[in-house]
Amino acid sequence: MMYPNQSLNIIRIVKETSGMPKKDMDFIFELLDHNEWGVALEHLCSTIIEERLIIQRDVFEAIKKTGELMEMDPDNWSQLIHLIQ
């Protein structure tokens, strides 16, 4: 299934996530270039958790909405709740 609009959502989310390491940003963008939207979103969520990045509620909501539209497992973003500022 194709999710071109979700690709744009993920790019916006990455750019709005303060403290995201450049290597992870580059990797996520590379995944999007190869139409690996689900893997990109999973990596985004994993990076936020591993780096303990504080996110804004609207960033969390955007991640959740994007994941839901892509019919992904909510476990991907449910662990981010405690990182919302």
ABEGO torsion letter per residue (X at the ends): XBBAAAAAAAAAAAAABBGBBAAAAAAAAAAAAAGBAAAAAAAAAAAAAAAGBBBBAAAAAAAAAAAAAAGBBAAAAAAAAAABX
